[in-house]
Amino acid sequence: MKLYRLTGIIITGIIAVAAWFYFQNEKETITSVSNADIQPDSAEIYVEPEMLYGYYVDSIDVVEGIVESNQNLSEILSEFKINMQTIHELANKSKDVFDVRKIRANKKYTVIMPKDTAQSALAFIYEPNPIEYIVYSFNDSVNINKVEREIEVVQKEISGVIENSLYISMTNQGASPALVDKLADVFGWQVDFWRIQKGDYYRVIYEEKQVDGELVGFNRVIAAELNHFGSDFHAVNFDQGDGEDYFDLEGNSLRKAFLRAPVEFSRITSRYTGRRFHPVQKRWKAHLGTDYAAPHGSPIRSTGDGIIIAATYSKYNGNYVKVKHNGTYTTQYLHMSKIKSGIRPGVRVRQGDVIGYIGSTGLATGPHVCYRFWKNGRQVDPMAQDLPPSEPIKEESLEAFNKTKDEYIRLLKAIKVNGQSEKNLVATAESENKKL
């Protein structure tokens, strides 16, 4: 009896152990299957659909093009089944956003088409510049939006030894003409850029504007050093509460009350003189202005802060603008192709503001601006004037300026010029000076 009982206990134990192992295996299998069920399959991971101008790329066709010479909006859109009534509605609605009459040749456009080619375009996108684009959506009615791409301001540096001119040296390195012109403006009253010589060198820290890594414009010069005829000239950008300006190492403003020239990238074709043979009138007479030749349509800048006192046309002067700067100085700009919109008597302008465009209206033989300069009511030669500087660093701003200056100079000196040390640069400049 005891043997049977013992045998039963043993058999029961064996069954229990077997059952335990069985259920453990089942549990692992179930867990494994469950885990497999909740693990996402790599092919099923959600991917955000790609979009272009607010449309899902996989549901549209994209057509890109360039506006051709003399091509207008109706010509472009009619190719994509947009009727004239819709085009007319678009032109009227667009006036407050972007006037379609300003669509220009060689500018990029994009047309969004449905997959069903029998249908008309969904949208038309025009890019007037690298920063902005205009979206014309054709839904139940025309919707128009101007969009600005995000601009990134990037700090850069450039340096070099001049072989022939500052312009050639810098643009050969990829610098924009706007940067060269700004540098010329910054040092315009300290350096005669017509006398730049071989061996002069420069270091510049500046900012440029980028969109998606592509250059879209120059922003500002932060600090600069120019070695000219063996002498160092420095410029430090600093704002002491009334706008950015440029100062030397002692805190004196580099900016005079007037720019040296009213036109960028120009050349003097006729100077102020008491006797000149007039090319149109064919007689000798005084020329009480300075002529700057530049391509037709080039912007003309007010050389100083002031108020417009004339913006009109006359037989000899053509389209012209006159600016009163203060009780002492007045300037005048003649032969414009046109006066900039909004420039009229009573309007206040700042130094560098565009007031018109190069032309040859009035008594002129070619595109240029005749720049005239009055001091105390008498016309004088602007190139011969000892003009007043802008305000130097104020006492209360001196400490902050010195900290900024020291940091910028440290950064400038760290820039190598053609791989040369400061000592070698100075020696090279001195050698070139001795040849003169």
Secondary structure, 3 states (H helix, E strand, C coil): CHHHHHHHHHHHHHHHHHHHHHHHHHHHHHHHHHHHHHCCCHHHCCCCCCEECCEEHHHEEEEEEECCCCCCHHHHHHCCCCCHHHHHHHHHHHCCCCCHHHCCCCCEEEEEEECCCCCCCCEEEECCCCCEEEEEEECCCEEEEEEECCCEEEEEEEEEECCCCHHHHHHCCCCCHHHHHHHHHHCCCCCCHHHCCCCCEEEEEEEEEEECCEEEEEEEEEEEEEEECCEEEEEEEEECCCCEEEECCCCCECCECCCCCCCCCCEEEECCEEEEECCCCCCEEEECCEEEECCCCCEEECCCCEEEEEEEEECCCEEEEEEECCCCEEEEEEEECEECCCCCCCCEECCCCEEEECECCCCCCCCEEEEEEEECCEECCHHHCCCCECCCCCHHHHHHHHHHHHHHHHHHHCCCECCECHHHHHHHHHHHHHHC
